[in-house]
Amino acid sequence: MNKTLLSAIFGAAFAALALTPAAFAGDQTLAEFHVENGGCDSCHQDESPSADGAYEFEQCQSCHGTLAEMDDVHKPHDGNLVCADCHAPHDNNVGQKPTCDSCHDDGRTSDSVLKK
């Protein structure tokens, strides 16, 4: 292949990555991002929050997997928390990671886990 063709292929691949929703959604809340990708019904039944958050938790897991299937930071919370307990979809922005020290300020969580 010549250099011009390789440059064009590389440029197209870079543009495709740069134009993905996550690449420019950082200033949106998680809720706003999900609304654009499926409406309020992507998280809420009949576009209304459930009283206990159970429906929304099931919706999170249907796309993102269960806490038990996730990394070591998520696994210990399986059966204890729902996603919104940490990820606050109407408050946190896309790409914003919750801090463990908002709950674990007593040294129970090792630095190696907190820094992941």
PyMOL CGO cylinders between C-alpha atoms (Angstrom):
from pymol import cmd
from pymol.cgo import CYLINDER

trace = [
    CYLINDER, 0.00, 0.00, 0.00, 1.15, 3.47, -0.66, 0.3, 1, 1, 1, 1, 1, 1,
    CYLINDER, 1.15, 3.47, -0.66, 1.52, 6.12, 2.04, 0.3, 1, 1, 1, 1, 1, 1,
    CYLINDER, 1.52, 6.12, 2.04, -1.48, 8.16, 0.84, 0.3, 1, 1, 1, 1, 1, 1,
    CYLINDER, -1.48, 8.16, 0.84, -3.83, 5.19, 1.15, 0.3, 1, 1, 1, 1, 1, 1,
    CYLINDER, -3.83, 5.19, 1.15, -2.47, 4.28, 4.58, 0.3, 1, 1, 1, 1, 1, 1,
    CYLINDER, -2.47, 4.28, 4.58, -2.86, 7.89, 5.71, 0.3, 1, 1, 1, 1, 1, 1,
    CYLINDER, -2.86, 7.89, 5.71, -6.46, 7.96, 4.47, 0.3, 1, 1, 1, 1, 1, 1,
    CYLINDER, -6.46, 7.96, 4.47, -7.30, 4.70, 6.27, 0.3, 1, 1, 1, 1, 1, 1,
    CYLINDER, -7.30, 4.70, 6.27, -5.68, 5.92, 9.49, 0.3, 1, 1, 1, 1, 1, 1,
    CYLINDER, -5.68, 5.92, 9.49, -7.47, 9.27, 9.23, 0.3, 1, 1, 1, 1, 1, 1,
    CYLINDER, -7.47, 9.27, 9.23, -10.85, 7.61, 8.70, 0.3, 1, 1, 1, 1, 1, 1,
    CYLINDER, -10.85, 7.61, 8.70, -10.32, 5.28, 11.66, 0.3, 1, 1, 1, 1, 1, 1,
    CYLINDER, -10.32, 5.28, 11.66, -9.27, 8.17, 13.90, 0.3, 1, 1, 1, 1, 1, 1,
    CYLINDER, -9.27, 8.17, 13.90, -12.31, 10.23, 12.84, 0.3, 1, 1, 1, 1, 1, 1,
    CYLINDER, -12.31, 10.23, 12.84, -14.63, 7.30, 13.56, 0.3, 1, 1, 1, 1, 1, 1,
    CYLINDER, -14.63, 7.30, 13.56, -13.21, 6.95, 17.07, 0.3, 1, 1, 1, 1, 1, 1,
    CYLINDER, -13.21, 6.95, 17.07, -13.34, 10.69, 17.72, 0.3, 1, 1, 1, 1, 1, 1,
    CYLINDER, -13.34, 10.69, 17.72, -17.00, 10.85, 16.71, 0.3, 1, 1, 1, 1, 1, 1,
    CYLINDER, -17.00, 10.85, 16.71, -18.26, 8.12, 19.05, 0.3, 1, 1, 1, 1, 1, 1,
    CYLINDER, -18.26, 8.12, 19.05, -20.84, 9.32, 21.58, 0.3, 1, 1, 1, 1, 1, 1,
    CYLINDER, -20.84, 9.32, 21.58, -18.54, 8.79, 24.57, 0.3, 1, 1, 1, 1, 1, 1,
    CYLINDER, -18.54, 8.79, 24.57, -15.85, 10.98, 22.99, 0.3, 1, 1, 1, 1, 1, 1,
    CYLINDER, -15.85, 10.98, 22.99, -17.97, 14.12, 23.15, 0.3, 1, 1, 1, 1, 1, 1,
    CYLINDER, -17.97, 14.12, 23.15, -20.46, 13.32, 25.92, 0.3, 1, 1, 1, 1, 1, 1,
    CYLINDER, -20.46, 13.32, 25.92, -18.20, 14.23, 28.86, 0.3, 1, 1, 1, 1, 1, 1,
    CYLINDER, -18.20, 14.23, 28.86, -20.14, 17.40, 29.64, 0.3, 1, 1, 1, 1, 1, 1,
    CYLINDER, -20.14, 17.40, 29.64, -23.45, 15.48, 29.80, 0.3, 1, 1, 1, 1, 1, 1,
    CYLINDER, -23.45, 15.48, 29.80, -24.88, 13.74, 32.82, 0.3, 1, 1, 1, 1, 1, 1,
    CYLINDER, -24.88, 13.74, 32.82, -25.25, 9.98, 32.56, 0.3, 1, 1, 1, 1, 1, 1,
    CYLINDER, -25.25, 9.98, 32.56, -29.03, 10.47, 32.36, 0.3, 1, 1, 1, 1, 1, 1,
    CYLINDER, -29.03, 10.47, 32.36, -28.75, 12.93, 29.44, 0.3, 1, 1, 1, 1, 1, 1,
    CYLINDER, -28.75, 12.93, 29.44, -26.43, 10.54, 27.60, 0.3, 1, 1, 1, 1, 1, 1,
    CYLINDER, -26.43, 10.54, 27.60, -28.81, 7.62, 28.08, 0.3, 1, 1, 1, 1, 1, 1,
    CYLINDER, -28.81, 7.62, 28.08, -31.83, 9.70, 27.00, 0.3, 1, 1, 1, 1, 1, 1,
    CYLINDER, -31.83, 9.70, 27.00, -30.07, 10.46, 23.71, 0.3, 1, 1, 1, 1, 1, 1,
    CYLINDER, -30.07, 10.46, 23.71, -29.42, 6.77, 23.21, 0.3, 1, 1, 1, 1, 1, 1,
    CYLINDER, -29.42, 6.77, 23.21, -32.88, 5.45, 23.98, 0.3, 1, 1, 1, 1, 1, 1,
    CYLINDER, -32.88, 5.45, 23.98, -35.06, 7.93, 25.81, 0.3, 1, 1, 1, 1, 1, 1,
    CYLINDER, -35.06, 7.93, 25.81, -36.10, 7.87, 29.45, 0.3, 1, 1, 1, 1, 1, 1,
    CYLINDER, -36.10, 7.87, 29.45, -37.45, 4.36, 28.90, 0.3, 1, 1, 1, 1, 1, 1,
    CYLINDER, -37.45, 4.36, 28.90, -33.90, 3.10, 28.51, 0.3, 1, 1, 1, 1, 1, 1,
    CYLINDER, -33.90, 3.10, 28.51, -33.67, 3.39, 32.31, 0.3, 1, 1, 1, 1, 1, 1,
    CYLINDER, -33.67, 3.39, 32.31, -37.19, 4.01, 33.63, 0.3, 1, 1, 1, 1, 1, 1,
    CYLINDER, -37.19, 4.01, 33.63, -40.41, 2.05, 33.17, 0.3, 1, 1, 1, 1, 1, 1,
    CYLINDER, -40.41, 2.05, 33.17, -43.05, 4.34, 31.63, 0.3, 1, 1, 1, 1, 1, 1,
    CYLINDER, -43.05, 4.34, 31.63, -40.52, 7.21, 31.87, 0.3, 1, 1, 1, 1, 1, 1,
    CYLINDER, -40.52, 7.21, 31.87, -41.02, 7.43, 35.65, 0.3, 1, 1, 1, 1, 1, 1,
    CYLINDER, -41.02, 7.43, 35.65, -38.56, 6.47, 38.41, 0.3, 1, 1, 1, 1, 1, 1,
    CYLINDER, -38.56, 6.47, 38.41, -39.49, 3.40, 40.42, 0.3, 1, 1, 1, 1, 1, 1,
    CYLINDER, -39.49, 3.40, 40.42, -39.97, 3.79, 44.16, 0.3, 1, 1, 1, 1, 1, 1,
    CYLINDER, -39.97, 3.79, 44.16, -37.10, 1.47, 45.08, 0.3, 1, 1, 1, 1, 1, 1,
    CYLINDER, -37.10, 1.47, 45.08, -34.79, 1.77, 42.05, 0.3, 1, 1, 1, 1, 1, 1,
    CYLINDER, -34.79, 1.77, 42.05, -35.02, -1.96, 41.33, 0.3, 1, 1, 1, 1, 1, 1,
    CYLINDER, -35.02, -1.96, 41.33, -36.28, -1.53, 37.76, 0.3, 1, 1, 1, 1, 1, 1,
    CYLINDER, -36.28, -1.53, 37.76, -33.49, 0.94, 36.97, 0.3, 1, 1, 1, 1, 1, 1,
    CYLINDER, -33.49, 0.94, 36.97, -30.90, -1.40, 38.49, 0.3, 1, 1, 1, 1, 1, 1,
    CYLINDER, -30.90, -1.40, 38.49, -32.12, -4.22, 36.22, 0.3, 1, 1, 1, 1, 1, 1,
    CYLINDER, -32.12, -4.22, 36.22, -31.88, -1.87, 33.24, 0.3, 1, 1, 1, 1, 1, 1,
    CYLINDER, -31.88, -1.87, 33.24, -28.27, -0.99, 34.10, 0.3, 1, 1, 1, 1, 1, 1,
    CYLINDER, -28.27, -0.99, 34.10, -27.36, -4.66, 34.33, 0.3, 1, 1, 1, 1, 1, 1,
    CYLINDER, -27.36, -4.66, 34.33, -29.11, -5.54, 31.08, 0.3, 1, 1, 1, 1, 1, 1,
    CYLINDER, -29.11, -5.54, 31.08, -26.63, -3.32, 29.19, 0.3, 1, 1, 1, 1, 1, 1,
    CYLINDER, -26.63, -3.32, 29.19, -23.56, -3.17, 31.41, 0.3, 1, 1, 1, 1, 1, 1,
    CYLINDER, -23.56, -3.17, 31.41, -23.59, -6.60, 33.10, 0.3, 1, 1, 1, 1, 1, 1,
    CYLINDER, -23.59, -6.60, 33.10, -24.07, -7.55, 36.72, 0.3, 1, 1, 1, 1, 1, 1,
    CYLINDER, -24.07, -7.55, 36.72, -21.85, -6.33, 39.53, 0.3, 1, 1, 1, 1, 1, 1,
    CYLINDER, -21.85, -6.33, 39.53, -20.63, -9.90, 39.98, 0.3, 1, 1, 1, 1, 1, 1,
    CYLINDER, -20.63, -9.90, 39.98, -19.44, -9.91, 36.36, 0.3, 1, 1, 1, 1, 1, 1,
    CYLINDER, -19.44, -9.91, 36.36, -17.52, -6.64, 36.66, 0.3, 1, 1, 1, 1, 1, 1,
    CYLINDER, -17.52, -6.64, 36.66, -14.08, -5.75, 37.99, 0.3, 1, 1, 1, 1, 1, 1,
    CYLINDER, -14.08, -5.75, 37.99, -12.81, -6.12, 41.56, 0.3, 1, 1, 1, 1, 1, 1,
    CYLINDER, -12.81, -6.12, 41.56, -14.12, -2.69, 42.55, 0.3, 1, 1, 1, 1, 1, 1,
    CYLINDER, -14.12, -2.69, 42.55, -17.70, -3.65, 41.68, 0.3, 1, 1, 1, 1, 1, 1,
    CYLINDER, -17.70, -3.65, 41.68, -17.83, -7.31, 42.78, 0.3, 1, 1, 1, 1, 1, 1,
    CYLINDER, -17.83, -7.31, 42.78, -17.84, -6.71, 46.57, 0.3, 1, 1, 1, 1, 1, 1,
    CYLINDER, -17.84, -6.71, 46.57, -20.94, -4.52, 46.18, 0.3, 1, 1, 1, 1, 1, 1,
    CYLINDER, -20.94, -4.52, 46.18, -23.02, -7.26, 44.53, 0.3, 1, 1, 1, 1, 1, 1,
    CYLINDER, -23.02, -7.26, 44.53, -26.14, -7.70, 46.64, 0.3, 1, 1, 1, 1, 1, 1,
    CYLINDER, -26.14, -7.70, 46.64, -25.40, -4.59, 48.73, 0.3, 1, 1, 1, 1, 1, 1,
    CYLINDER, -25.40, -4.59, 48.73, -25.75, -1.63, 46.38, 0.3, 1, 1, 1, 1, 1, 1,
    CYLINDER, -25.75, -1.63, 46.38, -27.40, -0.63, 43.12, 0.3, 1, 1, 1, 1, 1, 1,
    CYLINDER, -27.40, -0.63, 43.12, -25.54, 1.21, 40.37, 0.3, 1, 1, 1, 1, 1, 1,
    CYLINDER, -25.54, 1.21, 40.37, -27.17, 4.57, 41.15, 0.3, 1, 1, 1, 1, 1, 1,
    CYLINDER, -27.17, 4.57, 41.15, -25.83, 4.45, 44.72, 0.3, 1, 1, 1, 1, 1, 1,
    CYLINDER, -25.83, 4.45, 44.72, -22.40, 5.34, 43.32, 0.3, 1, 1, 1, 1, 1, 1,
    CYLINDER, -22.40, 5.34, 43.32, -22.98, 6.53, 39.77, 0.3, 1, 1, 1, 1, 1, 1,
    CYLINDER, -22.98, 6.53, 39.77, -25.85, 9.02, 40.43, 0.3, 1, 1, 1, 1, 1, 1,
    CYLINDER, -25.85, 9.02, 40.43, -27.05, 9.23, 36.81, 0.3, 1, 1, 1, 1, 1, 1,
    CYLINDER, -27.05, 9.23, 36.81, -28.73, 12.61, 37.17, 0.3, 1, 1, 1, 1, 1, 1,
    CYLINDER, -28.73, 12.61, 37.17, -25.72, 14.16, 38.93, 0.3, 1, 1, 1, 1, 1, 1,
    CYLINDER, -25.72, 14.16, 38.93, -22.54, 12.55, 37.52, 0.3, 1, 1, 1, 1, 1, 1,
    CYLINDER, -22.54, 12.55, 37.52, -21.18, 13.30, 34.07, 0.3, 1, 1, 1, 1, 1, 1,
    CYLINDER, -21.18, 13.30, 34.07, -20.23, 10.70, 31.49, 0.3, 1, 1, 1, 1, 1, 1,
    CYLINDER, -20.23, 10.70, 31.49, -16.75, 9.41, 32.29, 0.3, 1, 1, 1, 1, 1, 1,
    CYLINDER, -16.75, 9.41, 32.29, -16.83, 10.76, 35.85, 0.3, 1, 1, 1, 1, 1, 1,
    CYLINDER, -16.83, 10.76, 35.85, -15.85, 8.00, 38.24, 0.3, 1, 1, 1, 1, 1, 1,
    CYLINDER, -15.85, 8.00, 38.24, -17.27, 7.95, 41.74, 0.3, 1, 1, 1, 1, 1, 1,
    CYLINDER, -17.27, 7.95, 41.74, -14.76, 8.01, 44.55, 0.3, 1, 1, 1, 1, 1, 1,
    CYLINDER, -14.76, 8.01, 44.55, -14.67, 5.10, 46.96, 0.3, 1, 1, 1, 1, 1, 1,
    CYLINDER, -14.67, 5.10, 46.96, -13.78, 7.39, 49.82, 0.3, 1, 1, 1, 1, 1, 1,
    CYLINDER, -13.78, 7.39, 49.82, -17.29, 8.85, 49.82, 0.3, 1, 1, 1, 1, 1, 1,
    CYLINDER, -17.29, 8.85, 49.82, -18.25, 5.66, 51.69, 0.3, 1, 1, 1, 1, 1, 1,
    CYLINDER, -18.25, 5.66, 51.69, -14.91, 4.06, 52.56, 0.3, 1, 1, 1, 1, 1, 1,
    CYLINDER, -14.91, 4.06, 52.56, -13.18, 6.74, 54.59, 0.3, 1, 1, 1, 1, 1, 1,
    CYLINDER, -13.18, 6.74, 54.59, -12.13, 4.40, 57.37, 0.3, 1, 1, 1, 1, 1, 1,
    CYLINDER, -12.13, 4.40, 57.37, -9.22, 2.65, 55.66, 0.3, 1, 1, 1, 1, 1, 1,
    CYLINDER, -9.22, 2.65, 55.66, -11.10, -0.56, 54.84, 0.3, 1, 1, 1, 1, 1, 1,
    CYLINDER, -11.10, -0.56, 54.84, -10.36, -0.23, 51.12, 0.3, 1, 1, 1, 1, 1, 1,
    CYLINDER, -10.36, -0.23, 51.12, -6.76, -0.66, 50.04, 0.3, 1, 1, 1, 1, 1, 1,
    CYLINDER, -6.76, -0.66, 50.04, -5.05, 2.05, 48.00, 0.3, 1, 1, 1, 1, 1, 1,
    CYLINDER, -5.05, 2.05, 48.00, -4.49, -0.43, 45.17, 0.3, 1, 1, 1, 1, 1, 1,
    CYLINDER, -4.49, -0.43, 45.17, -8.26, -0.80, 44.74, 0.3, 1, 1, 1, 1, 1, 1,
    CYLINDER, -8.26, -0.80, 44.74, -9.02, 2.90, 45.20, 0.3, 1, 1, 1, 1, 1, 1,
    CYLINDER, -9.02, 2.90, 45.20, -6.56, 3.89, 42.48, 0.3, 1, 1, 1, 1, 1, 1,
    CYLINDER, -6.56, 3.89, 42.48, -7.94, 1.53, 39.80, 0.3, 1, 1, 1, 1, 1, 1,
]
cmd.load_cgo(trace, "trace")
